[in-house]
Amino acid sequence: LKSYLPSTMTQQRLTDLATIALESAVLEKIEYEPIIEEFISKNTKRMMLFK
């Protein structure tokens, strides 16, 4: 049996994963906390859940 996962792996997804792997040094420098805070602040339900 073939699994469902390989059939959903598009070329764009493979390209994106390769980019992430190649740019891992850049990704390590990103500060995620401000991004997360902004995401939470966009929705009042999220604010109540995560604060």
C-alpha positions, -999 to +999 in steps of 0.1 A: +000+000+000+012+035-008+007+060+019-013+092+014+016+115+023+038+111-008+009+119-031+003+152-013+040+163-016+038+189-043+069+204-061+063+237-043+063+220-009+096+202-018+111+235-029+100+252+003+114+225+024+147+226+005+149+264+010+143+260+048+171+234+050+195+256+031+186+288+050+187+272+085+213+297+097+190+326+089+160+309+105+179+304+138+184+342+140+146+350+137+129+362+169+096+344+169+081+360+200+071+393+183+056+373+154+036+351+178+024+381+198+012+399+167-006+367+156-024+364+189-033+401+191-052+399+157-080+378+173-098+383+206-104+346+210-067+339+207-059+367+231-081+350+258-067+316+250-030+325+250-028+353+276 
